[in-house]
């Protein structure tokens, strides 16, 4: 059993007013990592540096808005309906991956249309860049001592500072390695495979993220205000991830019927 010490969520405070938090810093690290990974691949698309800046601006805005709106609508709907302005109380925390994914996809579609680019080609470019952000985001959850796992008495179980004192699975660490590292290697393996149709990387991402998180959620404590939402067994996250797995499989079936990219064009797009 490991007793996790309390870690101040503030990295530092500027002028006694501006709080720079670890969680926000982890989001920044995710975007910076995606920038460096995607920068070289970007030029293979035949696009310039200004377009890259526009791309990241669109996607970052979509992720932040979608993540916050998704959290309020999925996990805090009664509060959101009663007090819609709580959407803007971002300093209290609360982001949802599924909302961030939808927001990012909408932003990606808008960007692609503004630049007259193929949407599926941009999706294939984007999806392998997401796992590092998930890795850092889950590490931010761990530092904050939030989203811990279910009670466990395994040797690596942890007692979190703001929990009820029971040792629990460090599910944030599980998600770091599952949604971050494992998903990163899976996406790059698919990226390098020949005979890939446009949009298939998007389908593989939806599918792999869905099953990885579905499994890890069995070790994560459900949100206290929701509990188990299906059959007194599945959490809200698992229900959403089950839909992702189904959507990913349907997308894969549709994508496989599309025109297969030549090897040279496939590499240039990712």
Residue frames relative to the residue before (quaternion, step in Angstrom):
aa qw qx qy qz dx dy dz
X 1.0000 0.0000 0.0000 0.0000 0.00 0.00 0.00
X 0.1537 -0.7933 0.5869 0.0517 3.55 -0.95 0.94
X 0.2450 -0.7510 0.5955 0.1462 3.59 -0.87 0.95
X 0.2548 -0.7845 0.5499 0.1314 3.56 -0.46 1.23
X 0.3778 -0.7334 0.5087 0.2461 3.63 -0.68 0.97
X 0.5735 -0.5729 0.4527 0.3714 3.54 -1.22 0.45
X 0.1120 -0.7749 0.6208 0.0408 3.55 -0.92 0.97
X 0.4475 -0.6901 0.4985 0.2738 3.57 -0.72 1.04
X 0.4297 -0.7234 0.4720 0.2630 3.62 -0.68 1.02
X 0.6337 0.4975 -0.3312 0.4912 3.60 1.25 -0.31
X 0.3806 -0.6858 0.5707 0.2433 3.56 -0.89 0.94
X 0.7347 -0.2312 0.1723 0.6141 3.52 1.01 -0.95
X 0.3248 -0.7255 0.5768 0.1884 3.55 -1.31 0.34
X 0.2532 -0.7754 0.5655 0.1219 3.56 -0.85 1.03
X 0.8581 -0.0278 -0.0251 0.5122 3.56 -0.82 1.09
X 0.6158 -0.5941 0.3356 0.3939 3.56 1.13 0.61
X 0.7057 0.4590 -0.2504 0.4781 3.58 1.27 0.06
X 0.7602 0.3518 -0.1868 0.5133 3.58 0.87 -0.95
X 0.1647 -0.8042 0.5687 0.0525 3.56 -0.51 1.24
X 0.1517 -0.7646 0.6229 0.0659 3.57 -0.68 1.13
X 0.1592 -0.8433 0.5118 0.0392 3.54 -0.31 1.30
X 0.6260 -0.5489 0.4118 0.3706 3.52 -1.24 0.59
X 0.6606 0.5319 -0.3210 0.4215 3.58 0.91 -0.92
X 0.6604 0.4904 -0.3018 0.4820 3.56 0.97 -0.83
X 0.6247 0.5350 -0.3297 0.4636 3.56 1.07 -0.75
X 0.6392 0.5194 -0.3257 0.4643 3.60 1.04 -0.71
X 0.5988 0.5322 -0.3531 0.4832 3.58 1.09 -0.65
X 0.6480 0.5193 -0.3120 0.4616 3.56 0.96 -0.90
X 0.6417 0.5186 -0.3244 0.4627 3.60 0.95 -0.83
X 0.6296 0.5409 -0.3294 0.4501 3.57 1.03 -0.76
X 0.6745 0.4789 -0.2912 0.4805 3.58 0.94 -0.89
X 0.6516 0.5132 -0.3218 0.4566 3.59 0.95 -0.83
X 0.6446 0.5130 -0.3210 0.4671 3.59 0.97 -0.83
X 0.6464 0.5079 -0.3172 0.4728 3.58 0.96 -0.86
X 0.6100 0.5605 -0.3427 0.4431 3.58 1.05 -0.76
X 0.7204 0.4465 -0.2632 0.4609 3.58 0.77 -1.01
X 0.6435 0.5051 -0.3315 0.4700 3.59 1.04 -0.70
X 0.7624 0.4194 -0.2122 0.4447 3.55 0.87 -0.97
X 0.5112 0.6906 -0.4172 0.2961 3.59 1.16 -0.47
X 0.7032 0.4529 -0.2795 0.4715 3.59 0.82 -0.94
X 0.6529 0.5079 -0.3178 0.4635 3.58 1.00 -0.78
X 0.5796 0.6173 -0.3679 0.3843 3.55 1.12 -0.69
X 0.6901 0.4955 -0.2947 0.4376 3.56 0.85 -0.94
X 0.5727 0.5756 -0.3851 0.4387 3.60 1.21 -0.34
X 0.6061 0.5451 -0.3501 0.4614 3.56 1.27 -0.34
X 0.4808 -0.6805 0.4266 0.3519 3.57 1.28 -0.17
X 0.5435 0.6087 -0.3972 0.4200 3.58 1.21 0.51
X 0.4743 -0.7073 0.4574 0.2563 3.55 -1.13 0.66
X 0.7370 -0.4327 0.3030 0.4217 3.54 -1.37 0.08
X 0.6274 0.5434 -0.3416 0.4409 3.60 1.00 -0.77
X 0.6401 0.5190 -0.3214 0.4665 3.57 1.04 -0.78
X 0.6180 0.5414 -0.3385 0.4587 3.58 1.09 -0.70
X 0.6448 0.5099 -0.3189 0.4718 3.58 0.98 -0.82
X 0.6443 0.5110 -0.3170 0.4726 3.58 0.98 -0.83
X 0.6277 0.5558 -0.3251 0.4375 3.56 0.99 -0.90
X 0.7115 0.4439 -0.2668 0.4750 3.58 0.77 -1.00
X 0.6102 0.5438 -0.3562 0.4528 3.60 1.06 -0.62
X 0.6460 0.5159 -0.3088 0.4704 3.57 0.93 -0.93
X 0.7264 0.4617 -0.2552 0.4405 3.55 0.69 -1.16
X 0.6462 0.5181 -0.3298 0.4531 3.61 0.92 -0.85
X 0.6536 0.5041 -0.3126 0.4701 3.58 0.94 -0.88
X 0.6622 0.5116 -0.3063 0.4538 3.59 0.93 -0.88
X 0.6500 0.5197 -0.3135 0.4573 3.58 0.98 -0.86
X 0.6907 0.4862 -0.2880 0.4512 3.58 0.84 -0.95
X 0.6820 0.4658 -0.2915 0.4827 3.59 0.89 -0.91
X 0.6829 0.4907 -0.2895 0.4573 3.58 0.88 -0.95
X 0.6494 0.5306 -0.3205 0.4405 3.57 0.98 -0.82
X 0.6868 0.4725 -0.2796 0.4763 3.56 0.94 -0.89
X 0.6716 0.4883 -0.2971 0.4714 3.57 0.90 -0.94
X 0.6399 0.5304 -0.3236 0.4522 3.58 1.01 -0.80
X 0.6375 0.5276 -0.3288 0.4551 3.58 0.98 -0.83
X 0.6895 0.4832 -0.2897 0.4552 3.58 0.86 -0.94
X 0.7179 0.4528 -0.2603 0.4603 3.60 0.94 -0.84
X 0.7132 0.4377 -0.2597 0.4820 3.60 1.06 -0.68
X 0.8291 0.2631 -0.0940 0.4843 3.56 0.79 -1.04
X 0.7879 0.2257 -0.1248 0.5592 3.61 1.20 -0.39
X 0.1320 0.8527 -0.4994 0.0776 3.59 1.06 0.71
X 0.6560 0.4964 -0.3526 0.4461 3.69 0.77 -0.80
X 0.6587 0.4957 -0.3091 0.4742 3.59 0.94 -0.86
X 0.6528 0.5226 -0.3142 0.4495 3.59 0.97 -0.85
X 0.6726 0.4869 -0.2972 0.4713 3.60 0.97 -0.83
X 0.6806 0.4797 -0.2860 0.4743 3.57 1.06 -0.74
X 0.8051 0.0742 0.0040 0.5884 3.57 0.98 -0.89
X 0.1789 -0.8415 0.4986 0.1064 3.62 0.33 1.21
X 0.6076 0.5863 -0.3633 0.3938 3.61 1.10 -0.60
X 0.5192 0.6334 -0.4271 0.3830 3.62 1.21 -0.24
X 0.4603 0.6663 -0.4463 0.3807 3.58 1.28 -0.17
X 0.7434 0.4249 -0.2144 0.4700 3.57 1.06 -0.77
X 0.5431 0.5998 -0.4186 0.4124 3.63 1.23 0.03
X 0.0038 0.8661 -0.4987 0.0336 3.53 0.76 1.12
X 0.5893 0.5905 -0.3782 0.4012 3.60 1.13 -0.49
X 0.6195 0.5310 -0.3470 0.4625 3.60 1.24 -0.25
X 0.5338 -0.6461 0.3975 0.3736 3.58 1.28 -0.05
X 0.5247 0.6455 -0.4689 0.2970 3.52 -1.35 0.12
X 0.2620 0.7178 -0.6001 0.2367 3.54 -0.28 1.35
X 0.1893 -0.7786 0.5899 0.0999 3.58 -1.06 0.74
X 0.4835 -0.6875 0.4556 0.2932 3.56 -0.77 1.01
X 0.6663 0.5200 -0.3293 0.4209 3.59 0.82 -0.93
X 0.6466 0.4929 -0.3151 0.4896 3.58 1.06 -0.69
X 0.6355 0.5270 -0.3254 0.4609 3.57 1.02 -0.80
X 0.6391 0.5265 -0.3254 0.4566 3.58 1.01 -0.79
X 0.6737 0.4801 -0.2977 0.4764 3.58 0.89 -0.89
X 0.6503 0.5146 -0.3150 0.4616 3.57 0.97 -0.84
X 0.6544 0.5106 -0.3045 0.4672 3.56 1.01 -0.83
X 0.6505 0.5131 -0.3175 0.4613 3.59 1.01 -0.79
X 0.6339 0.5133 -0.3329 0.4731 3.59 0.99 -0.80
X 0.6597 0.4995 -0.3055 0.4711 3.58 0.93 -0.89
X 0.6418 0.5312 -0.3173 0.4530 3.57 1.03 -0.79
X 0.6381 0.5133 -0.3192 0.4770 3.58 1.03 -0.79
X 0.6565 0.5068 -0.3112 0.4640 3.59 0.94 -0.89
X 0.6484 0.5078 -0.3175 0.4700 3.58 0.97 -0.83
X 0.6591 0.5227 -0.3145 0.4398 3.58 0.87 -0.94
X 0.6777 0.4808 -0.2954 0.4715 3.57 0.94 -0.84
X 0.6412 0.5269 -0.3361 0.4453 3.58 1.01 -0.73
X 0.7431 0.3614 -0.1975 0.5274 3.59 1.18 -0.62
X 0.3920 -0.7374 0.4579 0.3048 3.57 1.35 0.05
X 0.3797 0.7003 -0.4956 0.3462 3.55 0.89 1.07
X 0.5661 -0.5829 0.4583 0.3603 3.56 -1.22 0.51
X 0.4667 -0.7133 0.4483 0.2692 3.58 -0.66 1.14
X 0.6874 0.4871 -0.2997 0.4477 3.59 0.82 -0.95
X 0.6122 0.5398 -0.3508 0.4590 3.57 1.08 -0.63
X 0.6686 0.4801 -0.2974 0.4837 3.58 1.02 -0.76
X 0.6046 0.5372 -0.3542 0.4695 3.59 1.09 -0.64
X 0.6544 0.5066 -0.3099 0.4680 3.58 0.95 -0.86
X 0.6326 0.5169 -0.3295 0.4732 3.58 1.08 -0.63
X 0.7219 0.4978 -0.2464 0.4128 3.56 0.93 -0.97
X 0.6575 0.5891 -0.3375 0.3267 3.58 0.76 -1.02
X 0.6794 0.4748 -0.3305 0.4513 3.67 0.86 -0.71
X 0.6238 0.5561 -0.3425 0.4292 3.61 1.24 -0.24
X 0.5825 0.6451 -0.3536 0.3455 3.59 1.22 -0.37
X 0.6326 0.5879 -0.3677 0.3450 3.68 0.77 -0.87
X 0.6320 0.5163 -0.3804 0.4351 3.69 0.86 -0.64
X 0.6298 0.5283 -0.3321 0.4625 3.58 1.07 -0.70
X 0.6311 0.5179 -0.3257 0.4769 3.57 1.07 -0.73
X 0.6120 0.5566 -0.3405 0.4469 3.57 1.04 -0.80
X 0.7162 0.4389 -0.2580 0.4774 3.58 0.78 -1.02
X 0.6246 0.5521 -0.3417 0.4338 3.59 1.04 -0.74
X 0.6719 0.4750 -0.2977 0.4841 3.58 0.96 -0.84
X 0.6052 0.5303 -0.3651 0.4681 3.58 1.09 -0.57
X 0.6087 0.5423 -0.3378 0.4704 3.56 1.13 -0.67
X 0.6208 0.5261 -0.3327 0.4766 3.59 1.04 -0.76
X 0.6532 0.5213 -0.3091 0.4540 3.57 1.00 -0.86
X 0.6507 0.5090 -0.3162 0.4664 3.58 0.92 -0.89
X 0.6835 0.4825 -0.2813 0.4700 3.58 1.01 -0.82
X 0.3682 -0.7385 0.4881 0.2843 3.60 1.23 -0.32
X 0.5268 0.6165 -0.4047 0.4227 3.57 1.03 0.85
X 0.8006 0.2747 -0.2197 0.4851 3.56 -1.33 0.31
X 0.2049 0.8067 -0.5252 0.1770 3.55 0.99 0.86
X 0.6017 -0.6050 0.4111 0.3208 3.53 -1.35 0.20
X 0.6811 -0.4594 0.3752 0.4293 3.51 -1.36 -0.18
X 0.6831 -0.4905 0.3478 0.4145 3.54 -1.28 0.40
X 0.0843 0.7840 -0.6052 0.1091 3.55 -0.92 0.98
X 0.2233 -0.7672 0.5856 0.1362 3.54 -1.19 0.59
X 0.2983 0.7413 -0.5288 0.2861 3.54 1.15 0.67
X 0.6673 -0.5387 0.3222 0.4009 3.62 -1.12 0.54
X 0.7362 0.4024 -0.2355 0.4904 3.60 1.06 -0.67
X 0.3650 0.7190 -0.5084 0.3023 3.61 1.22 0.24
X 0.2206 -0.8030 0.5483 0.0769 3.55 -1.06 0.81
X 0.2969 -0.6956 0.6217 0.2038 3.52 -1.23 0.63
X 0.2220 -0.8035 0.5428 0.1022 3.57 -0.47 1.22
X 0.6258 -0.6086 0.3370 0.3527 3.60 -0.96 0.87
X 0.7850 0.3264 -0.1723 0.4976 3.60 0.92 -0.84
X 0.4907 0.6589 -0.4352 0.3683 3.58 1.25 0.32
X 0.6812 -0.4964 0.3606 0.3995 3.56 -1.32 -0.22
X 0.6479 -0.5531 0.3126 0.4202 3.58 1.24 0.23
X 0.5752 0.5709 -0.3887 0.4383 3.59 1.26 -0.11
X 0.4918 -0.6323 0.4954 0.3359 3.61 -1.08 0.62
X 0.0755 -0.8241 0.5610 -0.0222 3.55 -0.90 0.94
X 0.6134 -0.5160 0.4428 0.4018 3.52 -1.32 0.39
X 0.3508 -0.6971 0.5721 0.2525 3.63 -0.98 0.75
X 0.0860 -0.8614 0.4990 0.0397 3.55 0.58 1.20
X 0.5572 0.5868 -0.4044 0.4263 3.60 1.16 -0.42
X 0.6434 0.5049 -0.3175 0.4799 3.59 1.07 -0.76
X 0.6125 0.5361 -0.3489 0.4644 3.58 1.01 -0.78
X 0.6917 0.4733 -0.2802 0.4680 3.57 0.93 -0.92
X 0.5650 0.5822 -0.3858 0.4394 3.59 1.10 -0.58
X 0.7481 0.3970 -0.2187 0.4847 3.55 0.81 -1.01
X 0.6717 0.4913 -0.3062 0.4622 3.60 1.07 -0.63
X 0.7676 0.3484 -0.1832 0.5058 3.57 0.63 -1.18
X 0.6975 0.4618 -0.2691 0.4774 3.57 1.17 -0.54
X 0.8190 0.2797 -0.1525 0.4772 3.57 0.18 -1.27
X 0.6861 0.4794 -0.3079 0.4524 3.62 0.72 -1.01
X 0.6787 0.4840 -0.2964 0.4662 3.59 0.86 -0.93
X 0.6112 0.5512 -0.3497 0.4476 3.60 1.05 -0.70
X 0.6955 0.4595 -0.2811 0.4755 3.60 0.86 -0.92
X 0.6289 0.5251 -0.3415 0.4606 3.60 1.02 -0.72
X 0.6816 0.4907 -0.3006 0.4519 3.58 0.87 -0.91
X 0.6834 0.4668 -0.2997 0.4746 3.59 0.96 -0.73
X 0.5789 0.5440 -0.3765 0.4767 3.59 1.18 -0.44
X 0.6672 0.4753 -0.2996 0.4891 3.59 0.91 -0.88
X 0.6229 0.5688 -0.3412 0.4148 3.59 1.00 -0.79
X 0.7338 0.4275 -0.2281 0.4761 3.57 1.04 -0.77
X 0.5227 0.6432 -0.4223 0.3670 3.59 1.20 -0.12
X 0.4553 -0.6807 0.4971 0.2866 3.62 -1.06 0.73
X 0.8052 0.3204 -0.2118 0.4518 3.54 -1.39 0.09
X 0.3608 0.7278 -0.4949 0.3085 3.54 0.81 1.06
X 0.3524 -0.7371 0.5422 0.1962 3.56 -0.86 1.01
X 0.6155 -0.5441 0.4014 0.4049 3.63 -1.15 0.48
X 0.7912 0.3121 -0.2406 0.4676 3.55 -0.95 0.88
X 0.5117 0.6787 -0.4200 0.3181 3.59 1.19 -0.25
X 0.6110 0.5429 -0.3668 0.4443 3.60 1.06 -0.59
X 0.6095 0.5390 -0.3436 0.4690 3.57 1.10 -0.64
X 0.6593 0.5081 -0.2995 0.4663 3.56 0.98 -0.89
X 0.6648 0.4996 -0.3062 0.4633 3.58 0.93 -0.88
X 0.6278 0.5324 -0.3454 0.4507 3.59 1.00 -0.75
X 0.6571 0.5107 -0.3109 0.4591 3.58 0.85 -0.98
X 0.6770 0.5013 -0.2894 0.4546 3.57 0.92 -0.94
X 0.7202 0.4585 -0.2696 0.4453 3.58 0.71 -1.06
X 0.6380 0.5078 -0.3472 0.4633 3.59 0.91 -0.82
X 0.6387 0.5640 -0.3275 0.4084 3.56 0.94 -0.91
X 0.7456 0.4003 -0.2548 0.4679 3.59 0.69 -1.01
X 0.6116 0.5520 -0.3646 0.4339 3.61 1.05 -0.68
X 0.7178 0.4242 -0.2703 0.4815 3.59 0.77 -0.94
X 0.5747 0.5858 -0.3847 0.4226 3.60 1.05 -0.67
X 0.6790 0.4831 -0.2841 0.4742 3.58 0.92 -0.93
X 0.6905 0.4906 -0.2938 0.4429 3.60 0.81 -0.98
X 0.5921 0.5964 -0.3665 0.3993 3.59 1.10 -0.63
X 0.5560 0.5935 -0.4026 0.4201 3.61 1.17 -0.33
X 0.7114 0.4109 -0.2420 0.5162 3.58 1.25 -0.39
X 0.6382 0.5282 -0.3138 0.4640 3.58 1.29 -0.14
X 0.4828 -0.6611 0.4934 0.2940 3.55 -0.99 0.84
X 0.4401 -0.6904 0.4954 0.2903 3.63 -0.78 0.94
X 0.6310 -0.5171 0.4062 0.4117 3.56 -1.20 0.45
X 0.5154 -0.7082 0.3845 0.2914 3.56 -0.67 1.14
X 0.7059 0.4585 -0.2747 0.4648 3.59 1.03 -0.69
X 0.6975 0.4160 -0.2705 0.5169 3.60 1.29 -0.10
X 0.1613 -0.7988 0.5561 0.1633 3.56 0.90 -0.93
X 0.7104 -0.3596 0.3184 0.5145 3.54 -1.11 -0.70
X 0.2278 -0.8246 0.5107 0.0862 3.56 -0.75 1.04
X 0.7726 0.2392 -0.1539 0.5676 3.63 1.22 -0.19
X 0.8620 -0.0364 -0.0175 0.5053 3.55 -0.77 1.14
X 0.4933 -0.6656 0.4168 0.3741 3.59 1.23 0.42
X 0.6403 0.5279 -0.2904 0.4765 3.55 1.18 0.63
X 0.7761 0.3117 -0.1486 0.5277 3.58 1.00 -0.86
X 0.4025 -0.7074 0.5340 0.2289 3.55 -1.07 0.82
X 0.6812 -0.4525 0.3652 0.4448 3.55 -1.30 0.13
X 0.6395 0.5344 -0.3256 0.4466 3.58 0.96 -0.85
X 0.6660 0.4994 -0.3093 0.4598 3.59 0.97 -0.80
X 0.6227 0.5278 -0.3450 0.4632 3.58 1.02 -0.71
X 0.6674 0.4876 -0.2984 0.4772 3.57 0.94 -0.87
X 0.6735 0.4928 -0.3000 0.4620 3.59 0.99 -0.80
X 0.5910 0.5467 -0.3699 0.4636 3.59 1.10 -0.58
X 0.6425 0.5022 -0.3162 0.4849 3.58 1.04 -0.75
X 0.6205 0.5392 -0.3397 0.4570 3.58 1.08 -0.70
X 0.6353 0.5240 -0.3319 0.4601 3.60 0.95 -0.84
X 0.6678 0.4912 -0.2993 0.4723 3.59 0.90 -0.92
X 0.6608 0.5013 -0.3072 0.4666 3.58 0.93 -0.89
X 0.6444 0.5289 -0.3193 0.4505 3.58 1.00 -0.80
X 0.6554 0.5073 -0.3113 0.4649 3.58 0.98 -0.83
X 0.6446 0.5024 -0.3221 0.4779 3.59 0.98 -0.83
X 0.6436 0.5245 -0.3116 0.4622 3.58 0.95 -0.90
X 0.6419 0.5235 -0.3248 0.4565 3.60 0.96 -0.83
X 0.6542 0.5148 -0.3147 0.4561 3.58 0.93 -0.89
X 0.6675 0.4845 -0.2991 0.4798 3.58 0.99 -0.83
X 0.6729 0.5163 -0.3031 0.4344 3.59 0.89 -0.94
X 0.6442 0.5438 -0.3326 0.4227 3.59 0.99 -0.75
X 0.6505 0.5085 -0.3157 0.4675 3.57 1.22 -0.39
X 0.5701 0.6054 -0.3759 0.4089 3.56 1.28 -0.19
X 0.6932 -0.4517 0.3656 0.4263 3.53 -1.38 0.15
X 0.3659 -0.7302 0.5383 0.2078 3.58 -0.87 0.98
X 0.4405 -0.7031 0.4959 0.2564 3.56 -0.89 0.98
X 0.4940 -0.6062 0.5224 0.3400 3.60 -1.08 0.66
X 0.6577 -0.5497 0.3422 0.3849 3.56 -1.13 0.67
X 0.6748 0.4983 -0.3069 0.4496 3.61 0.85 -0.90
X 0.6786 0.4784 -0.2944 0.4732 3.59 0.92 -0.88
X 0.6163 0.5579 -0.3421 0.4381 3.56 1.07 -0.75
X 0.6737 0.4904 -0.2897 0.4709 3.57 0.94 -0.89
X 0.6653 0.5124 -0.3140 0.4430 3.57 0.98 -0.80
X 0.6817 0.4994 -0.2945 0.4462 3.58 1.13 -0.56
X 0.7809 0.2818 -0.1634 0.5330 3.59 1.18 -0.29
